[in-house]
Amino acid sequence: MKIAAAQLSCVPADIPANVRQLVALAEQARAQGAELIVFPEFALTGYELDALAADPTLWVTPDDPRLAPLRATGIAVVLNCAVPTDGPRPAIGTYVYDSNGKLITTYLKQHLYEHEQGIFTPGDQDGRFELDGLRFALATCFDNHFPGLTARGAADGCDVHLASSLYGTGNGIHERATLYPSIAKDTNLHVVLANHVGPSGPWTGCGGAALWAPGGALLTEADDHSTTVAIADIR
């Protein structure tokens, strides 16, 4: 199975503009034989927390019509965005759609990072789904810093760990370069990282979307400046 890890520079708080970018990346990945594409954290808006707190129209339900072009690309999609909850605050959610655009599962980020805690509601369930005979674990950015969460994926029979993240320049480059191969080594899972590249809220994404093999060997890695996909065949 070929999996694509995407990286892009989001247009701040502009869902239609970002959907167009995501569609282009999904089509690029599909043309290269990928069956699944993973997008970074807040791929629909960028890391625009003030806008997300103030404007509920930036919170997206699974059947939001603005997502229709992305769901029609013919490739399975892992999409992270702000999602409504039963309470007053949204969650940082990941929707997984199959190649026909049908929702497979929803995961809510469990470990909120610093200022996210005053804006979002954390999830309390691990994210899992199966596709093409493989079992996948889901995590969002800061989630990946908690070994208990990543270890549960391995214990639960997962084959692949998917991370929708935002790692910036500076210290984020080192964190990104060390954390994800260590997850692959410690859990013996394939690890897929989707990241931002360029400005995203207060950060500047460092790119480097990548895939690692069980044990930590790098399979493929994107550059630090392009909107693009990194693709590898994991079996």
N, C-alpha and C positions, 0 to 999 in steps of 0.2 A: 504494500500500500504506500503510495506517495503522499506525503503531507507537506503542505506549504506553511511556513511561518512568515507573516507579513510585517512590514514596517512602513510607516507613512508619517507625513507631517499633516496633522489635522487642521482644518479651517475652524477657528474658534467658534464653538456653539452654533455651528451651521450644519444641521443634520443632512439636508438635501445635498449640499456640496460634498460632505464626507461620504455619503452613500455612493455618490458617483465615483469617488476614488476607490472605495471598497469593491464596487462592481468591477472596475477596471483591473484591480489586483486579482479578484476571484477569476475573472476571465483569463488573465495571464497565467494563473496557476493551473487552471483547467486545461489550457492549451498545451501546457508542459506535462500533462498527465496526472496532475495531483487530483486526489479524490476528496481531500479535506483541507480547508484553509483556516488558520487561527489568526485572529486579529488582536491587537494590543488592548490594554485597558482604556476604557472611554474612547473607543475608536469612532464613535458617532459624533463626539463633541470636542475631543481633546480634554486635557485635565483642567477644565474650567470650573472650579468648585463654586465660585461666587455665582456664576450664571446658573449652574445646576441647582443651587440652593434657592435661587430667586424665581426660577422659571420652570414650572411643572410641565410646560410643553416640551421640554427637553428630556423628560422621563418617557421611556418607550415601553409599550406592552409588546408581547410576542407577535401579535397580529397587526401591529401598527402599519398602516398602508404605506408609510414612507420606506418601509423595509422591503416592499414587494419586488423592486428591481434586484435586490441582493438575493432574495430567496428564489429568484427565477434564473440564477446563473448556472444551475445544473451541477453544482459542487456543494458538498457538505460544508457548513459554515459554523465557526465558533466566534460569537460576537459579544463583546463586553460593552455595557452601557449603564446609564442610570435607569432603574426600573421602579415602578410604583410598588408600594406595599399596602397592607391594611391600615397602617398608621400614618402619621403626618409626614414622616421622612421617607425618602426613597432608599433603595439599596443599590449597591454596586453589583449588578447582575450579569451573568453570562447566559445567553441563549444559544442552544445548539440546534441547528436545523440539518435535516438530511438533504440529499441531492435533489429531492423533489420539493424542498421548501417546507417540509413538515417539521414542527417542533418536536425534538427528541427529549430534551430536558432543559431545566433552568437551574443554575447554581448562583447562590448569593455569597459574596465575599465574606469570610468569617472574621478575618483579622484586619481591622481598619487602621490605617496609618495616621497617626497624630491628628491633624486638623480634620480628617475625614470623620472622626468620631463625633463631631458636633453637627454633622450634616446628614450622615447616612445611618441606616439601621443594619447591624451585622446579621449575617446568616448564621444558622446553627446546624447545617447538614452538609456532609461532604458531597461533592459533585461526581457523578459517574454516568457513563453511557457506553453502549456497545455499537460498533459499526464494522461491517465487513469482517466479522470474526475476532475483532480486537476489543479489549476493554480499556476505557480511557478514564483518567482522573483529571479533574479540573482544579485550577488554583488561579488566584488573581494577585499578582504583584507581591504585597507584603505577606500574603499567605505562605509564600514559598520559603520564608525565613523561619518557619515553624516545623521542625523535624517530625513532630508527631503527625502533622497533617500529611506530609509527603510519605511517611512510613505507612500510614493507613492505606494509601493507594496500593502499595506493594502487597500488604497483608490481605487486601481485598481482591487480589488476583488481577490487578490492572497490568497492562502491557505498556501503556504510554501515559506520561504525565504532561499535560498541556498548561502552559503558563501565559496568560494575557497580562502584560506588565508595562511599566514605565520606569526605565532606568535612564538617568541623565548623565551628562558629562561630569567630570570631576570624580568624586568617590563612587558614583554609580557605575562607572566603567569597570572599576575593580570588583565591585559587588557582582555585577552581571557576569564577569569573566570567571569568577571563582564559584559562585553559588550554584549555578545550573549544572556544570559538570560534576560537582560534588553530589547533587541530588541524584544524577544518573549513576554515579558510583555507589552511593549508599543504598539506593533502592533497587538497583539493577533494572531500571526501567529506561525506555527511550524517553527523552525529555525534549519538548518543543517550546521555544521562547519566541513570542511575538512582542515587538517593542516599538516605541516611537522613535522617530528620527527628526531632529529639528525642534522648534519651539512647541511647547504644550503646557499652557498655563505658566506657572513659575519655573518650570524645568525646561531643559533642552535635551531631548532624547538622544541617546548615543548610538542608536541603530543596533547593528549586530544581531538581528533576528537570526536564530540558529536552531539546529537540531543536533542532539548528542545521542550516541548509542549507549545501551546498558554498559556500565563500567566507566563511562565518562569520555570516551573518544569522540571528538568533534566530527560530525558527518558533513555539515555544510554551514556556512555563515555568510550573512549579507554584510555590505560595507557600512560605513558610518555616516553616509550622506544621502543615499538615494531612497526614493519611494519604490519599493521592490518586494520580491518574495524570495525566500530561501527554501529550496525544495530538496527533500531526500526520500528515498525509498527505504522504508524501515523493515522490509522483509523480502 
